[in-house]
């Protein structure tokens, strides 16, 4: 039986000015209707670069309205992965929430290549702190954006039926072609739980990080570095959370509550609606596919464009972003020499 819901105060959200309000008049009007998915903002991009020439397409900022990442009454996590808003308009009014989701889903995440080397002079068991030899970051966001209006990104949702998650559909998210987003935003706003949160995840697919990690490790070895190497691929700005009540770290998933056995903390009453994804394909197919086109540039071409500036940055013991300036210097002939093994200090050789 469908529960009778108490009336809630409706609100509005201006997607252009970020203004929020809680009007006295609760009458719905046509202007309050959420935009169609086709109304998601589009951003033009510069012409593609094939990596071996110097044109700075990859080095330049992508043509995205970065101010759109700023949401009313929001904070961003220390690791820059999650933006959280507690603005009540988004958990009271499903129309405002769906407008927020549509707008935020049109913004790409920020994939990063992170390369770090460190060593110990004596060893951690002697209380020695690691010495950072290099700590490099490269921004991959531009490679998710296609030219013009031919976009590959899309919204994906967990399908639902009869007010519950359809377990048969829980195996994965699907493109939202049946209005699932509207249904989930309505349920979230109608849910009178004291503590709840709705999450949009920006997800990168079909990116060949195994290929890149292999090339990076071989390149670092060629510099005669013998310290400890870490290569990872974090995704910044990967989540947008609308929260009412408790912190997201204390609680269990709404899906866990609906699927027996998945809820590890049944005594906590926060509800997490982790049901919407904004999917950003790096390519049309996973690595190794027979037909695989990339949104902007293949991993092989990217590597050819950036391996020299990465190598120079490692040998220069740089800490920070590897940018178009580093690429320009490499193209102009900068090639730092390798003289001897390095990255060990007075280490006992545990690496």
C-alpha positions as CSV (number, residue, x, y, z in Angstrom):
1,X,0.0,0.0,0.0
2,X,1.3,3.4,-0.9
3,X,2.0,5.5,2.1
4,X,0.2,8.9,2.4
5,X,2.8,11.6,2.3
6,X,2.6,14.8,4.3
7,X,2.6,18.0,2.3
8,X,6.1,19.5,1.9
9,X,7.0,23.1,1.2
10,X,8.0,23.4,-2.5
11,X,10.9,25.5,-3.6
12,X,12.5,26.8,-6.8
13,X,16.1,26.8,-8.1
14,X,17.4,29.2,-10.7
15,X,20.0,27.2,-12.7
16,X,21.5,30.4,-14.2
17,X,21.9,32.5,-11.1
18,X,21.9,29.8,-8.4
19,X,19.2,31.7,-6.6
20,X,17.0,29.5,-4.3
21,X,13.7,30.4,-2.7
22,X,10.7,28.9,-0.8
23,X,7.7,30.7,-2.3
24,X,4.4,31.2,-0.4
25,X,2.3,30.2,-3.3
26,X,2.6,26.4,-3.9
27,X,0.7,26.4,-7.2
28,X,2.6,24.6,-9.9
29,X,3.2,26.4,-13.2
30,X,4.6,25.3,-16.5
31,X,7.7,27.3,-15.9
32,X,8.6,25.1,-12.9
33,X,8.7,22.0,-15.0
34,X,12.1,20.4,-15.1
35,X,14.0,20.7,-18.4
36,X,14.2,17.8,-20.8
37,X,17.5,15.9,-20.8
38,X,18.2,17.5,-24.2
39,X,18.3,20.8,-22.3
40,X,21.5,19.9,-20.5
41,X,24.1,22.7,-21.1
42,X,26.5,22.1,-23.9
43,X,30.0,23.4,-24.1
44,X,32.1,24.0,-27.2
45,X,35.6,22.6,-27.3
46,X,38.8,23.4,-29.2
47,X,39.9,21.3,-32.2
48,X,41.5,18.0,-31.4
49,X,45.2,17.5,-31.1
50,X,46.9,14.3,-32.2
51,X,49.6,14.6,-29.6
52,X,52.8,14.5,-31.6
53,X,52.7,18.2,-32.6
54,X,53.0,21.1,-30.2
55,X,49.5,22.6,-30.4
56,X,48.4,23.1,-26.8
57,X,44.8,21.8,-27.0
58,X,45.4,19.3,-24.1
59,X,47.4,21.9,-22.1
60,X,44.7,24.6,-22.3
61,X,41.7,24.7,-20.1
62,X,38.7,22.9,-21.6
63,X,35.9,25.3,-22.6
64,X,33.5,24.5,-19.7
65,X,31.6,26.9,-17.4
66,X,33.6,26.2,-14.3
67,X,31.4,28.4,-12.2
68,X,28.6,25.9,-12.7
69,X,30.5,23.5,-10.3
70,X,29.6,26.0,-7.5
71,X,26.4,25.0,-5.8
72,X,24.5,27.0,-3.2
73,X,25.4,26.2,0.4
74,X,28.0,23.6,-0.6
75,X,31.4,22.5,0.5
76,X,34.0,20.4,-1.3
77,X,35.9,17.5,0.4
78,X,39.6,17.9,1.1
79,X,40.5,15.5,-1.7
80,X,38.3,17.4,-4.1
81,X,36.2,14.4,-5.0
82,X,32.8,15.3,-3.5
83,X,30.7,18.5,-3.5
84,X,28.1,18.4,-0.8
85,X,25.1,20.8,-0.5
86,X,22.7,21.1,2.4
87,X,20.5,23.7,0.7
88,X,16.9,22.6,1.6
89,X,15.5,23.5,-1.8
90,X,17.1,20.4,-3.3
91,X,15.7,18.0,-0.7
92,X,12.2,19.5,-0.6
93,X,11.4,20.1,-4.3
94,X,11.9,17.3,-6.8
95,X,11.8,19.8,-9.7
96,X,14.6,21.8,-8.2
97,X,16.6,18.6,-7.6
98,X,16.1,17.3,-11.1
99,X,17.3,20.7,-12.5
100,X,20.3,20.4,-10.3
101,X,21.1,16.9,-11.5
102,X,20.6,17.8,-15.1
103,X,22.9,20.7,-14.9
104,X,25.6,19.0,-12.8
105,X,25.5,15.8,-14.9
106,X,26.5,18.0,-18.0
107,X,29.7,18.9,-16.2
108,X,32.6,16.5,-16.7
109,X,34.6,15.0,-13.8
110,X,38.3,15.6,-13.6
111,X,40.3,12.4,-14.2
112,X,43.9,12.8,-13.0
113,X,47.1,10.9,-13.7
114,X,49.1,10.9,-10.4
115,X,52.8,9.8,-10.3
116,X,54.7,9.9,-7.0
117,X,58.1,8.7,-5.9
118,X,59.4,8.6,-2.4
119,X,62.1,6.9,-0.3
120,X,63.3,6.5,3.3
121,X,66.7,7.4,4.5
122,X,66.7,4.6,7.0
123,X,63.3,2.9,7.0
124,X,59.8,3.5,8.5
125,X,60.5,1.1,11.4
126,X,63.1,3.6,12.6
127,X,60.5,6.3,12.7
128,X,61.9,7.8,9.5
129,X,59.4,9.9,7.4
130,X,59.2,9.4,3.7
131,X,61.2,11.8,1.5
132,X,59.2,12.9,-1.6
133,X,61.3,12.7,-4.7
134,X,58.6,13.8,-7.2
135,X,54.9,14.3,-7.1
136,X,53.2,14.9,-10.4
137,X,49.6,15.5,-11.6
138,X,48.2,15.6,-15.1
139,X,44.7,16.7,-16.0
140,X,42.7,14.4,-18.3
141,X,39.4,16.3,-18.3
142,X,39.9,17.8,-21.8
143,X,40.0,14.3,-23.3
144,X,36.4,13.6,-22.2
145,X,34.9,16.5,-24.2
146,X,34.0,16.0,-27.8
147,X,33.8,18.8,-30.3
148,X,30.6,20.6,-31.0
149,X,27.2,19.1,-30.0
150,X,28.1,15.5,-30.6
151,X,28.3,14.4,-27.0
152,X,28.8,10.9,-25.6
153,X,28.0,11.5,-22.0
154,X,24.6,10.4,-20.7
155,X,22.6,9.9,-17.5
156,X,22.2,6.4,-16.1
157,X,20.0,5.3,-13.2
158,X,19.1,2.3,-11.2
159,X,15.7,1.1,-12.4
160,X,12.9,0.7,-10.0
161,X,9.4,-0.8,-9.9
162,X,6.5,-0.7,-7.5
163,X,8.4,1.6,-5.2
164,X,11.3,-0.8,-4.6
165,X,14.6,-1.5,-6.4
166,X,14.1,-4.2,-9.0
167,X,16.8,-6.7,-7.9
168,X,17.0,-8.0,-11.5
169,X,18.1,-4.5,-12.6
170,X,20.4,-4.0,-9.6
171,X,23.3,-5.6,-11.6
172,X,24.1,-2.3,-13.1
173,X,22.9,1.2,-14.1
174,X,21.1,1.8,-17.3
175,X,20.5,4.8,-19.6
176,X,17.6,6.7,-18.3
177,X,15.0,6.4,-21.1
178,X,12.0,5.6,-19.0
179,X,11.8,8.6,-16.6
180,X,13.7,6.9,-13.8
181,X,15.4,10.1,-12.7
182,X,12.1,11.9,-12.2
183,X,10.9,9.0,-10.1
184,X,14.0,8.8,-7.9
185,X,14.0,12.6,-7.3
186,X,10.3,12.5,-6.3
187,X,10.9,9.6,-3.9
188,X,13.9,11.4,-2.3
189,X,12.0,14.6,-1.7
190,X,8.9,12.9,-0.5
191,X,10.9,10.8,1.9
192,X,10.5,12.3,5.4
193,X,13.5,10.6,6.9
194,X,15.4,12.9,9.2
195,X,18.7,12.0,7.6
196,X,19.0,11.4,3.9
197,X,21.2,12.1,1.0
198,X,21.0,11.9,-2.8
199,X,24.2,11.4,-4.8
200,X,25.1,12.0,-8.4
201,X,28.2,10.2,-9.4
202,X,30.3,11.3,-12.4
203,X,31.9,8.2,-13.8
204,X,34.6,7.8,-16.4
205,X,34.4,4.6,-18.6
206,X,36.6,2.8,-21.1
207,X,39.8,4.6,-20.1
208,X,42.8,2.3,-20.5
209,X,44.7,3.1,-17.2
210,X,46.5,-0.3,-17.3
211,X,48.2,0.8,-20.5
212,X,49.2,4.2,-19.0
213,X,50.4,2.7,-15.8
214,X,52.7,0.3,-17.7
215,X,54.2,3.0,-19.8
216,X,54.7,5.3,-16.8
217,X,56.5,2.6,-14.8
218,X,58.7,1.8,-17.7
219,X,59.5,5.5,-18.2
220,X,60.4,5.9,-14.5
221,X,62.6,2.9,-14.6
222,X,64.5,4.4,-17.5
223,X,65.4,7.4,-15.3
224,X,67.3,5.0,-13.0
225,X,64.9,5.8,-10.1
226,X,65.1,3.1,-7.4
227,X,62.7,4.6,-4.8
228,X,59.1,3.6,-4.3
229,X,56.8,4.5,-7.1
230,X,53.1,5.1,-6.8
231,X,50.9,5.5,-9.9
232,X,47.1,6.1,-9.5
233,X,44.2,7.6,-11.3
234,X,41.9,9.6,-9.0
235,X,38.8,11.2,-10.3
236,X,38.2,14.7,-8.9
237,X,34.7,16.3,-8.8
238,X,33.3,12.8,-9.1
239,X,30.3,13.2,-6.7
240,X,27.6,15.7,-6.0
241,X,25.7,15.0,-2.8
242,X,22.5,16.6,-1.6
243,X,22.3,16.0,2.1
244,X,19.8,16.5,4.9
245,X,21.0,15.6,8.3
246,X,24.0,13.4,9.2
247,X,27.3,13.1,7.4
248,X,27.4,10.5,4.7
249,X,30.0,8.4,6.4
250,X,27.6,7.4,9.1
251,X,24.8,5.3,7.6
252,X,23.8,2.7,5.1
253,X,22.6,2.7,1.6
254,X,18.9,2.9,0.7
255,X,19.6,0.0,-1.7
256,X,21.0,-1.9,1.3
257,X,17.8,-1.3,3.2
258,X,15.7,-2.6,0.3
259,X,17.8,-5.6,-0.4
260,X,18.1,-8.0,2.6
261,X,21.6,-8.8,3.8
262,X,23.3,-5.8,2.3
263,X,22.8,-3.4,5.2
264,X,25.8,-3.6,7.6
265,X,24.6,-0.9,10.0
266,X,20.8,-1.4,10.3
267,X,20.7,0.8,13.5
268,X,21.6,3.9,11.6
269,X,18.7,5.7,9.9
270,X,20.4,7.7,7.2
271,X,19.1,6.9,3.7
272,X,21.5,7.1,0.8
273,X,20.0,7.4,-2.7
274,X,23.0,6.4,-4.7
275,X,21.0,5.7,-7.8
276,X,22.1,8.2,-10.5
277,X,25.3,8.4,-12.6
278,X,26.6,10.8,-15.2
279,X,28.6,8.6,-17.5
280,X,31.6,10.0,-19.4
281,X,33.1,7.5,-21.9
282,X,36.8,8.1,-22.8
283,X,36.1,5.8,-25.7
284,X,33.3,3.9,-27.4
285,X,34.5,0.5,-26.2
286,X,36.7,-0.9,-23.4
287,X,40.5,-1.4,-24.2
288,X,41.1,-4.1,-26.7
289,X,37.8,-3.7,-28.5
290,X,37.8,-4.3,-32.3
291,X,36.1,-1.0,-33.0
292,X,37.2,1.7,-30.5
293,X,37.0,5.4,-31.1
294,X,38.1,7.9,-28.5
295,X,36.3,11.0,-27.6
296,X,39.3,13.2,-28.1
297,X,42.6,11.4,-28.3
298,X,43.8,7.8,-27.8
299,X,45.8,6.8,-24.8
300,X,48.7,6.1,-27.1
301,X,48.7,9.5,-28.7
302,X,48.3,11.2,-25.3
303,X,51.4,9.2,-24.1
304,X,53.4,10.3,-27.1
305,X,52.5,13.9,-26.3
306,X,53.3,13.8,-22.6
307,X,56.0,11.2,-22.0
308,X,58.9,13.7,-22.5
309,X,57.6,16.4,-20.2
310,X,56.7,13.7,-17.6
311,X,60.3,12.4,-17.8
312,X,61.8,15.9,-17.4
313,X,59.5,16.6,-14.5
314,X,60.6,13.4,-12.8
315,X,64.3,14.1,-13.2
316,X,63.7,17.7,-12.1
317,X,62.0,16.3,-8.9
318,X,59.0,18.4,-9.6
319,X,56.0,18.6,-7.3
320,X,52.7,19.8,-8.9
321,X,51.0,19.9,-12.2
322,X,52.7,18.9,-15.4
323,X,51.3,21.5,-17.9
324,X,51.6,22.9,-21.4
325,X,54.7,24.8,-20.3
326,X,56.5,21.6,-19.6
327,X,55.3,20.2,-22.9
328,X,56.5,23.3,-24.7
329,X,60.0,23.1,-23.1
330,X,60.3,19.4,-24.1
331,X,59.3,20.3,-27.7
332,X,62.0,23.0,-27.7
333,X,64.6,20.5,-26.9
334,X,64.8,20.2,-23.1
335,X,66.0,16.7,-22.3
336,X,67.4,16.3,-18.8
337,X,70.2,13.7,-18.5
338,X,70.2,10.6,-16.4
339,X,73.5,10.4,-14.5
340,X,73.2,7.7,-11.9
341,X,70.8,5.7,-9.7
342,X,68.8,7.9,-7.4
343,X,65.9,7.9,-5.0
344,X,67.5,5.8,-2.2
345,X,69.2,8.2,0.2
346,X,70.8,6.1,2.9
347,X,68.1,3.5,2.5
348,X,68.7,-0.2,3.4
349,X,67.3,-1.2,0.0
350,X,63.8,-2.5,0.9
351,X,62.1,-1.3,-2.4
